[in-house]
Each structure stands twice: as structure tokens, then as C-alpha cells.
Amino acid sequence: MRDGYRLSFDDLDATAAHALLTTAYWCEGIPLATVERAIQHSLCIALHAEAQGQVGFARVVTDRTTFAYLCDVYVLDAHRGCGLATWMLDTLFAHADLQGLRRFMLFTKDAHPLYAGQGFEPLATPQRGMEIVKPGLYLKP
């Protein structure tokens, strides 16, 4: 508990996570069922505010042995600017299942300073990476 906020690996509100993610640039229009399934198959943490419910969320896709991918990190606008995302990530990265990993990755459009503070750096050899991207996937009927 910290200043009226608490973190939980168990008390996750998929509907609250979906409410933000459906408008986020990286997964606009994502269906609730997709968010629920992603949560089931990931290590997730939720940030709760007293009497307001879930106001933040982060998810890690991992084999819990060698690799992890951080995604879907958010804190609602009204709760930003007081170190809550950093606290949430510090707690998430301290989880026993994320210790001893060889590689931890993420992609971000605009939060580089937040992640640099967690030890992330730009890819040393970006030409070695490849991706398949399906923009607008969730916007199709």
C-alpha cells in the first residue's frame, strides 16, 4: 500500500484493462475476450486506487526462464506524474518468475524515459530483429 494505492498480481480487472486498451494506439479496438485471454497467459500486475478500482496495469509475456516481453503498460491520466508506473514496474520486475532472464524486451512510441529508468536501452542491433504487424486487426468487423 502506498498513498492510497495498492498493487496486485491476483486482483486483475480485465474489463478495466480493456477500457483503456481498446483506445490505446497499439491495440485500438481490441475485443474484451482477447484481453481476457492475454491476461490468462501472461504475468500481470494491476494498480488499484482506494474507492476507484483499477487505475493501472502491465503485462509480461514470458517463458519464465530465458525471455520476457513487457507490454500493455498504462496508468490512467488522472494518476500519472507521481511515480506509480515506476513503482508498478519495480514490483513487477522483482517477481520471482522474472529473475535470471537472458533478454527482456518492449516496444514503445513515447515512454522511453520511463523504461530507460528501468534499465532498458535501444536495440544494439535493430537490423537483427524482424516483426509481423497487422495494423487495424481489431477494427475489422
N, CA and C atoms as a LAMMPS dump frame, in Angstrom:
ITEM: TIMESTEP
0
ITEM: NUMBER OF ATOMS
423
ITEM: BOX BOUNDS ff ff ff
-5.0000000000000000e+02 5.0000000000000000e+02
-5.0000000000000000e+02 5.0000000000000000e+02
-5.0000000000000000e+02 5.0000000000000000e+02
ITEM: ATOMS id mol type element x y z
1 1 1 N 0.851 -1.183 0
2 1 2 C 0 0 0
3 1 3 C 0.89 1.237 0
4 2 1 N 0.533 2.196 -0.804
5 2 2 C 1.31 3.43 -0.897
6 2 3 C 0.375 4.587 -1.241
7 3 1 N 0.219 5.513 -0.33
8 3 2 C -0.574 6.729 -0.57
9 3 3 C -1.943 6.448 -1.185
10 4 1 N -2.641 5.452 -0.67
11 4 2 C -3.973 5.138 -1.171
12 4 3 C -3.989 4.232 -2.387
13 5 1 N -2.846 3.705 -2.762
14 5 2 C -2.744 2.793 -3.905
15 5 3 C -2.219 1.45 -3.43
16 6 1 N -2.581 0.406 -4.158
17 6 2 C -2.032 -0.918 -3.883
18 6 3 C -1.792 -1.635 -5.206
19 7 1 N -0.874 -2.578 -5.183
20 7 2 C -0.551 -3.39 -6.345
21 7 3 C -0.99 -4.819 -6.1
22 8 1 N -1.376 -5.511 -7.17
23 8 2 C -1.789 -6.899 -7.027
24 8 3 C -1.45 -7.692 -8.285
25 9 1 N -0.961 -8.914 -8.067
26 9 2 C -0.766 -9.853 -9.162
27 9 3 C -2.009 -10.718 -9.349
28 10 1 N -2.934 -10.663 -8.406
29 10 2 C -4.106 -11.535 -8.424
30 10 3 C -5.418 -10.811 -8.691
31 11 1 N -5.56 -9.608 -8.18
32 11 2 C -6.803 -8.848 -8.303
33 11 3 C -6.754 -8.021 -9.585
34 12 1 N -7.05 -8.679 -10.709
35 12 2 C -6.981 -8.049 -12.026
36 12 3 C -8.383 -7.886 -12.595
37 13 1 N -8.691 -6.698 -13.062
38 13 2 C -9.992 -6.4 -13.655
39 13 3 C -9.815 -6.307 -15.167
40 14 1 N -10.155 -7.385 -15.876
41 14 2 C -9.991 -7.417 -17.328
42 14 3 C -10.838 -6.353 -18.011
43 15 1 N -12.006 -6.066 -17.463
44 15 2 C -12.874 -5.046 -18.053
45 15 3 C -12.225 -3.669 -17.959
46 16 1 N -11.601 -3.364 -16.83
47 16 2 C -10.903 -2.084 -16.671
48 16 3 C -9.7 -2.016 -17.612
49 17 1 N -8.957 -3.102 -17.72
50 17 2 C -7.816 -3.131 -18.641
51 17 3 C -8.301 -2.926 -20.073
52 18 1 N -9.369 -3.585 -20.423
53 18 2 C -9.932 -3.46 -21.767
54 18 3 C -10.379 -2.035 -22.067
55 19 1 N -10.958 -1.364 -21.077
56 19 2 C -11.465 0 -21.286
57 19 3 C -10.365 0.934 -21.784
58 20 1 N -9.167 0.776 -21.283
59 20 2 C -8.075 1.616 -21.769
60 20 3 C -7.473 1.049 -23.047
61 21 1 N -7.207 -0.236 -23.067
62 21 2 C -6.502 -0.824 -24.201
63 21 3 C -7.262 -0.661 -25.508
64 22 1 N -8.568 -0.664 -25.463
65 22 2 C -9.347 -0.548 -26.698
66 22 3 C -9.14 0.796 -27.394
67 23 1 N -8.615 1.776 -26.657
68 23 2 C -8.341 3.084 -27.26
69 23 3 C -6.845 3.359 -27.398
70 24 1 N -5.996 2.467 -26.932
71 24 2 C -4.545 2.669 -26.99
72 24 3 C -4.044 2.512 -28.423
73 25 1 N -3.023 3.269 -28.779
74 25 2 C -2.522 3.256 -30.155
75 25 3 C -2.051 1.873 -30.59
76 26 1 N -1.608 1.039 -29.661
77 26 2 C -1.036 -0.248 -30.041
78 26 3 C -2.067 -1.367 -30.187
79 27 1 N -3.299 -1.149 -29.74
80 27 2 C -4.313 -2.216 -29.908
81 27 3 C -5.726 -1.642 -29.958
82 28 1 N -5.882 -0.588 -30.703
83 28 2 C -7.182 0.069 -30.825
84 28 3 C -8.258 -0.936 -31.241
85 29 1 N -9.352 -0.925 -30.492
86 29 2 C -10.49 -1.781 -30.803
87 29 3 C -10.357 -3.225 -30.358
88 30 1 N -9.369 -3.552 -29.548
89 30 2 C -9.162 -4.938 -29.115
90 30 3 C -10.405 -5.463 -28.387
91 31 1 N -10.873 -6.65 -28.735
92 31 2 C -12.055 -7.213 -28.065
93 31 3 C -11.758 -7.607 -26.608
94 32 1 N -12.763 -7.532 -25.763
95 32 2 C -12.625 -7.924 -24.36
96 32 3 C -12.139 -9.363 -24.244
97 33 1 N -12.667 -10.262 -25.06
98 33 2 C -12.263 -11.671 -24.993
99 33 3 C -10.768 -11.838 -25.266
100 34 1 N -10.212 -11.009 -26.129
101 34 2 C -8.783 -11.066 -26.43
102 34 3 C -7.97 -10.595 -25.231
103 35 1 N -8.414 -9.531 -24.579
104 35 2 C -7.737 -9.042 -23.371
105 35 3 C -7.798 -10.106 -22.279
106 36 1 N -8.948 -10.717 -22.093
107 36 2 C -9.094 -11.763 -21.066
108 36 3 C -8.142 -12.925 -21.331
109 37 1 N -8.047 -13.343 -22.578
110 37 2 C -7.159 -14.454 -22.925
111 37 3 C -5.694 -14.061 -22.732
112 38 1 N -5.342 -12.843 -23.108
113 38 2 C -3.968 -12.364 -22.923
114 38 3 C -3.594 -12.357 -21.445
115 39 1 N -4.506 -11.912 -20.599
116 39 2 C -4.261 -11.893 -19.155
117 39 3 C -4.048 -13.31 -18.622
118 40 1 N -4.847 -14.255 -19.102
119 40 2 C -4.731 -15.647 -18.647
120 40 3 C -3.362 -16.244 -18.952
121 41 1 N -2.746 -15.79 -20.03
122 41 2 C -1.492 -16.393 -20.485
123 41 3 C -0.273 -15.498 -20.254
124 42 1 N -0.396 -14.554 -19.342
125 42 2 C 0.689 -13.615 -19.065
126 42 3 C 0.855 -13.433 -17.562
127 43 1 N 1.969 -12.859 -17.183
128 43 2 C 2.177 -12.416 -15.809
129 43 3 C 1.758 -10.953 -15.774
130 44 1 N 0.735 -10.64 -14.998
131 44 2 C 0.159 -9.293 -14.985
132 44 3 C 0.203 -8.692 -13.588
133 45 1 N 0.209 -7.369 -13.557
134 45 2 C 0.112 -6.629 -12.307
135 45 3 C -0.908 -5.516 -12.503
136 46 1 N -1.684 -5.259 -11.463
137 46 2 C -2.69 -4.194 -11.506
138 46 3 C -2.417 -3.184 -10.405
139 47 1 N -2.667 -1.931 -10.721
140 47 2 C -2.566 -0.823 -9.777
141 47 3 C -3.982 -0.398 -9.424
142 48 1 N -4.295 -0.417 -8.127
143 48 2 C -5.634 -0.049 -7.654
144 48 3 C -5.557 1.202 -6.79
145 49 1 N -6.526 2.09 -6.971
146 49 2 C -6.661 3.283 -6.131
147 49 3 C -7.846 3.068 -5.207
148 50 1 N -7.702 3.486 -3.947
149 50 2 C -8.797 3.35 -2.98
150 50 3 C -10.074 3.937 -3.551
151 51 1 N -11.16 3.197 -3.471
152 51 2 C -12.502 3.616 -3.877
153 51 3 C -12.617 3.953 -5.361
154 52 1 N -11.586 3.66 -6.155
155 52 2 C -11.663 3.934 -7.593
156 52 3 C -11.432 2.689 -8.439
157 53 1 N -10.943 1.64 -7.844
158 53 2 C -10.685 0.421 -8.599
159 53 3 C -9.355 0.454 -9.319
160 54 1 N -9.281 -0.332 -10.372
161 54 2 C -8.033 -0.487 -11.111
162 54 3 C -7.761 0.753 -11.958
163 55 1 N -6.587 1.342 -11.756
164 55 2 C -6.215 2.556 -12.489
165 55 3 C -4.908 2.373 -13.265
166 56 1 N -4.342 1.18 -13.19
167 56 2 C -3.119 0.893 -13.923
168 56 3 C -2.966 -0.594 -14.144
169 57 1 N -2.105 -0.942 -15.083
170 57 2 C -1.972 -2.338 -15.483
171 57 3 C -0.673 -2.497 -16.263
172 58 1 N -0.057 -3.657 -16.166
173 58 2 C 1.081 -4.019 -17.012
174 58 3 C 1.074 -5.531 -17.181
175 59 1 N 1.616 -5.976 -18.308
176 59 2 C 1.574 -7.392 -18.642
177 59 3 C 2.926 -7.812 -19.194
178 60 1 N 3.371 -9.022 -18.807
179 60 2 C 4.608 -9.595 -19.327
180 60 3 C 4.292 -10.949 -19.947
181 61 1 N 4.7 -11.122 -21.194
182 61 2 C 4.62 -12.407 -21.874
183 61 3 C 5.992 -13.046 -21.703
184 62 1 N 6.039 -14.241 -21.123
185 62 2 C 7.338 -14.836 -20.794
186 62 3 C 7.291 -16.358 -20.71
187 63 1 N 8.447 -16.961 -20.939
188 63 2 C 8.602 -18.392 -20.667
189 63 3 C 9.1 -18.619 -19.246
190 64 1 N 9.32 -17.515 -18.51
191 64 2 C 9.753 -17.517 -17.114
192 64 3 C 11.132 -18.158 -16.911
193 65 1 N 11.893 -18.282 -17.999
194 65 2 C 13.206 -18.905 -17.92
195 65 3 C 14.286 -18.098 -18.635
196 66 1 N 14.011 -17.71 -19.89
197 66 2 C 15.037 -17.028 -20.681
198 66 3 C 14.602 -15.689 -21.265
199 67 1 N 13.311 -15.491 -21.481
200 67 2 C 12.853 -14.334 -22.26
201 67 3 C 11.556 -13.765 -21.698
202 68 1 N 11.427 -12.446 -21.818
203 68 2 C 10.175 -11.781 -21.436
204 68 3 C 9.944 -10.578 -22.336
205 69 1 N 8.675 -10.275 -22.55
206 69 2 C 8.26 -9.133 -23.36
207 69 3 C 7.252 -8.329 -22.546
208 70 1 N 7.599 -7.093 -22.24
209 70 2 C 6.725 -6.201 -21.473
210 70 3 C 5.771 -5.502 -22.426
211 71 1 N 4.488 -5.473 -22.059
212 71 2 C 3.503 -4.827 -22.93
213 71 3 C 2.304 -4.34 -22.121
214 72 1 N 1.448 -3.578 -22.784
215 72 2 C 0.175 -3.11 -22.222
216 72 3 C 0.344 -2.372 -20.893
217 73 1 N 1.38 -1.566 -20.783
218 73 2 C 1.623 -0.789 -19.561
219 73 3 C 0.808 0.498 -19.622
220 74 1 N 0.021 0.746 -18.575
221 74 2 C -0.682 2.03 -18.512
222 74 3 C -1.007 2.416 -17.085
223 75 1 N -1.119 3.709 -16.89
224 75 2 C -1.677 4.311 -15.682
225 75 3 C -2.626 5.388 -16.193
226 76 1 N -3.85 5.403 -15.704
227 76 2 C -4.819 6.407 -16.151
228 76 3 C -4.272 7.817 -15.947
229 77 1 N -4.616 8.71 -16.854
230 77 2 C -4.09 10.083 -16.845
231 77 3 C -4.183 10.761 -15.483
232 78 1 N -5.301 10.625 -14.811
233 78 2 C -5.513 11.311 -13.527
234 78 3 C -4.558 10.833 -12.435
235 79 1 N -3.882 9.716 -12.663
236 79 2 C -2.999 9.133 -11.65
237 79 3 C -1.529 9.169 -12.074
238 80 1 N -1.239 9.845 -13.16
239 80 2 C 0.138 9.931 -13.659
240 80 3 C 0.91 11.052 -12.97
241 81 1 N 2.224 10.956 -13.065
242 81 2 C 3.085 12.026 -12.586
243 81 3 C 3.51 11.921 -11.137
244 82 1 N 3.198 10.801 -10.483
245 82 2 C 3.611 10.662 -9.076
246 82 3 C 4.369 9.354 -8.837
247 83 1 N 4.968 8.802 -9.895
248 83 2 C 5.83 7.641 -9.739
249 83 3 C 5.13 6.298 -9.668
250 84 1 N 3.84 6.253 -9.969
251 84 2 C 3.102 4.992 -9.847
252 84 3 C 3.526 3.965 -10.895
253 85 1 N 3.793 4.406 -12.116
254 85 2 C 4.24 3.464 -13.146
255 85 3 C 5.591 2.863 -12.761
256 86 1 N 6.48 3.687 -12.243
257 86 2 C 7.785 3.192 -11.801
258 86 3 C 7.623 2.187 -10.669
259 87 1 N 6.772 2.493 -9.702
260 87 2 C 6.51 1.571 -8.589
261 87 3 C 5.94 0.256 -9.111
262 88 1 N 4.988 0.342 -10.034
263 88 2 C 4.371 -0.851 -10.598
264 88 3 C 5.421 -1.69 -11.33
265 89 1 N 6.263 -1.061 -12.136
266 89 2 C 7.287 -1.801 -12.868
267 89 3 C 8.359 -2.363 -11.942
268 90 1 N 8.784 -1.607 -10.944
269 90 2 C 9.751 -2.128 -9.964
270 90 3 C 9.223 -3.402 -9.313
271 91 1 N 7.957 -3.376 -8.929
272 91 2 C 7.338 -4.533 -8.276
273 91 3 C 7.214 -5.697 -9.243
274 92 1 N 6.805 -5.411 -10.465
275 92 2 C 6.674 -6.456 -11.478
276 92 3 C 8.025 -7.099 -11.769
277 93 1 N 9.051 -6.294 -11.979
278 93 2 C 10.371 -6.825 -12.322
279 93 3 C 11.019 -7.586 -11.173
280 94 1 N 10.572 -7.359 -9.945
281 94 2 C 11.093 -8.09 -8.785
282 94 3 C 10.422 -9.453 -8.607
283 95 1 N 9.384 -9.74 -9.396
284 95 2 C 8.667 -11.012 -9.285
285 95 3 C 9.636 -12.182 -9.511
286 96 1 N 9.494 -13.225 -8.726
287 96 2 C 10.391 -14.387 -8.79
288 96 3 C 10.454 -15.001 -10.188
289 97 1 N 9.353 -14.989 -10.931
290 97 2 C 9.324 -15.599 -12.263
291 97 3 C 10.103 -14.811 -13.312
292 98 1 N 10.542 -13.61 -12.967
293 98 2 C 11.256 -12.78 -13.943
294 98 3 C 12.735 -12.617 -13.604
295 99 1 N 13.232 -13.434 -12.704
296 99 2 C 14.64 -13.357 -12.311
297 99 3 C 15.475 -14.277 -13.196
298 100 1 N 16.673 -13.839 -13.552
299 100 2 C 17.607 -14.668 -14.312
300 100 3 C 17.309 -14.762 -15.797
301 101 1 N 16.465 -13.888 -16.318
302 101 2 C 16.153 -13.92 -17.745
303 101 3 C 17.332 -13.383 -18.553
304 102 1 N 17.553 -13.954 -19.71
305 102 2 C 18.629 -13.505 -20.586
306 102 3 C 18.241 -12.249 -21.357
307 103 1 N 16.972 -12.135 -21.718
308 103 2 C 16.533 -10.982 -22.509
309 103 3 C 15.138 -10.552 -22.081
310 104 1 N 14.968 -9.233 -21.989
311 104 2 C 13.679 -8.613 -21.651
312 104 3 C 13.467 -7.515 -22.687
313 105 1 N 12.37 -7.557 -23.413
314 105 2 C 12.14 -6.593 -24.49
315 105 3 C 10.84 -5.835 -24.293
316 106 1 N 10.727 -4.735 -25.021
317 106 2 C 9.48 -3.981 -25.097
318 106 3 C 9.544 -3.079 -26.313
319 107 1 N 8.401 -2.571 -26.71
320 107 2 C 8.302 -1.55 -27.745
321 107 3 C 7.504 -0.404 -27.163
322 108 1 N 7.914 0.821 -27.477
323 108 2 C 7.178 1.995 -27.009
324 108 3 C 7.309 3.108 -28.034
325 109 1 N 6.275 3.893 -28.146
326 109 2 C 6.305 5.049 -29.037
327 109 3 C 6.762 6.297 -28.296
328 110 1 N 6.429 6.396 -26.994
329 110 2 C 6.62 7.679 -26.32
330 110 3 C 7.053 7.616 -24.855
331 111 1 N 7.357 6.441 -24.329
332 111 2 C 7.689 6.345 -22.899
333 111 3 C 9.132 5.9 -22.667
334 112 1 N 10.019 6.261 -23.567
335 112 2 C 11.424 5.855 -23.448
336 112 3 C 12.06 6.227 -22.111
337 113 1 N 11.842 7.436 -21.581
338 113 2 C 12.464 7.778 -20.29
339 113 3 C 12.016 6.864 -19.143
340 114 1 N 10.745 6.493 -19.117
341 114 2 C 10.251 5.582 -18.077
342 114 3 C 11.018 4.265 -18.129
343 115 1 N 11.148 3.698 -19.312
344 115 2 C 11.787 2.393 -19.444
345 115 3 C 13.307 2.474 -19.322
346 116 1 N 13.902 3.571 -19.741
347 116 2 C 15.347 3.751 -19.548
348 116 3 C 15.67 3.734 -18.059
349 117 1 N 14.786 4.287 -17.251
350 117 2 C 14.96 4.266 -15.801
351 117 3 C 14.898 2.867 -15.216
352 118 1 N 14.353 1.931 -15.972
353 118 2 C 14.281 0.531 -15.55
354 118 3 C 15.44 -0.29 -16.121
355 119 1 N 16.335 0.368 -16.871
356 119 2 C 17.488 -0.327 -17.433
357 119 3 C 17.366 -0.695 -18.899
358 120 1 N 16.24 -0.408 -19.529
359 120 2 C 16.081 -0.714 -20.947
360 120 3 C 16.912 0.251 -21.784
361 121 1 N 17.435 -0.251 -22.901
362 121 2 C 18.229 0.54 -23.838
363 121 3 C 17.714 0.276 -25.247
364 122 1 N 17.985 1.198 -26.186
365 122 2 C 17.62 0.921 -27.579
366 122 3 C 18.307 -0.364 -28.041
367 123 1 N 17.715 -1.037 -29
368 123 2 C 18.309 -2.257 -29.529
369 123 3 C 19.71 -1.966 -30.053
370 124 1 N 20.675 -2.766 -29.648
371 124 2 C 22.055 -2.576 -30.09
372 124 3 C 22.195 -2.91 -31.573
373 125 1 N 21.449 -3.887 -32.023
374 125 2 C 21.497 -4.305 -33.428
375 125 3 C 20.069 -4.452 -33.958
376 126 1 N 19.389 -3.337 -34.213
377 126 2 C 17.993 -3.421 -34.649
378 126 3 C 17.824 -4.172 -35.966
379 127 1 N 18.869 -4.209 -36.79
380 127 2 C 18.767 -4.914 -38.064
381 127 3 C 18.605 -6.421 -37.876
382 128 1 N 18.869 -6.935 -36.678
383 128 2 C 18.706 -8.367 -36.42
384 128 3 C 17.265 -8.734 -36.086
385 129 1 N 16.456 -7.744 -35.756
386 129 2 C 15.071 -8.009 -35.382
387 129 3 C 14.138 -7.934 -36.574
388 130 1 N 13.069 -8.688 -36.506
389 130 2 C 12.03 -8.659 -37.535
390 130 3 C 10.685 -8.763 -36.84
391 131 1 N 9.639 -8.4 -37.546
392 131 2 C 8.309 -8.46 -36.956
393 131 3 C 7.257 -8.671 -38.033
394 132 1 N 6.122 -9.153 -37.607
395 132 2 C 4.908 -9.192 -38.417
396 132 3 C 3.926 -8.29 -37.697
397 133 1 N 3.421 -7.276 -38.37
398 133 2 C 2.48 -6.332 -37.766
399 133 3 C 1.197 -6.339 -38.582
400 134 1 N 0.077 -6.361 -37.895
401 134 2 C -1.23 -6.332 -38.549
402 134 3 C -2.012 -5.131 -38.036
403 135 1 N -1.692 -3.92 -38.544
404 135 2 C -2.385 -2.718 -38.068
405 135 3 C -3.886 -2.817 -38.316
406 136 1 N -4.641 -2.318 -37.365
407 136 2 C -6.091 -2.309 -37.517
408 136 3 C -6.749 -3.672 -37.392
409 137 1 N -6.019 -4.67 -36.95
410 137 2 C -6.562 -6.03 -36.85
411 137 3 C -7.871 -6.07 -36.077
412 138 1 N -7.952 -5.334 -34.977
413 138 2 C -9.134 -5.387 -34.119
414 138 3 C -10.249 -4.471 -34.593
415 139 1 N -10.004 -3.67 -35.606
416 139 2 C -11.024 -2.746 -36.108
417 139 3 C -11.871 -3.369 -37.205
418 140 1 N -11.475 -4.543 -37.676
419 140 2 C -12.232 -5.211 -38.736
420 140 3 C -13.482 -5.854 -38.152
421 141 1 N -14.591 -5.795 -38.906
422 141 2 C -15.854 -6.384 -38.401
423 141 3 C -15.808 -7.891 -38.289
